[in-house]
């Protein structure tokens, strides 16, 4: 169950990071509100997952999901550039997430 909560927390991190970008420095109310709500939800689910998962594992996986997810949203939705070095960096983060999952007790 902790891994499910952690995965949802990471996906919510993608949502709040995207909404933060779209809020244009908190000048747009709807994206700002979405950012605040999903940020709270993400932290709450991360905290719940940390009840059973080790700190290093939970935090690494949470930030990794957020980083890779934000990267994907950036190039697929927001038109940010994608090139081989950036793609390789995202793949390294993803491989780290998978390694953390399979080596955690």
N, C-alpha and C positions, 0 to 999 in steps of 0.2 A: 504494500500500500504506500509506503514511503516513497518508492520510486515513481509511482503514479503521481503523487502530490508534487514531487520534485519536477517531473516533466511538465505538469501544468503550470507550476510556478515559473519555469523557464520560458514557456510559451507566453505567459502573461508579461514576462520581462520584454519580450519582443514587441508586444502590443504597447506597453507603456513607453518604450524607447521610441517607437514609431510615432506615437501620439505626442511625445515631447518634441520631436522634430517638427511635427505638423502644427504644434501650438505657437510656433514662431516666437519663442521667448515668453510664453504665457500671455500672449496678446490675443489669442483666439480662445474663447470660453469652452467650446465643446471639446476640442482636442485636449485642452488643459484639464478638464474634468475627467475625461477618459484616462488620461495619464495618472491622475491622482488615485482614482478607483482601482485601476489595474496594478499600480505600484503597491498599494496596500494589500491587495489580494496576492500578489506575487510574494511579498515579504511574509505574509501570514502562512502561505503554503510552504515556503522555504523553512520557516520556523517549525512548522508541524513535521516536515520531513526530517529536520535535524534532531528531533526527539529520538530517532533510531539510527540515522545514518551518521557517520563520522563527519566532523566539521569540514575537513579538507575535501572529502569526496563530494559532499552536498554542495558546498560553495563552488567548487570547480565545475561541476556538472551544470549547476544553475547559470553561472556566468557564461559557460561554453554554449549552452543552448541559446542564451540571449545574444551572444556575439555572432554565432553562425546564423541564427534566425534574422537578426538585424542586417547582416550582410546580404542574405537572400532577399529580404524585403527591399533593401537599398537598390540592388541592381535590377530586380524584377518589377518593382512597382515605381520606384523613384528615379529610375534611369541613371543610377550611379554607374561609373565605369567598372567593368570586370575585365581582368587580364589574368594571365597565367600565375604570376606571383601572388596575387590576392586570392585566387582560387586555391592555390597550394596552401596558403596560410589557413584558409577556412577548413581545408581537408585535414590539416595537422591538428587544428582545434577539435574537429569532429573525432579524429582518431584518439585524441586524448580523453574525450568524453567516454568513448567506448571502452578504452583501457581502464579508466576509473571504475566504470560499471562492473566490468568483469573481474577486477582485482579487489573489490571491496568485500568485506566480510558481512 
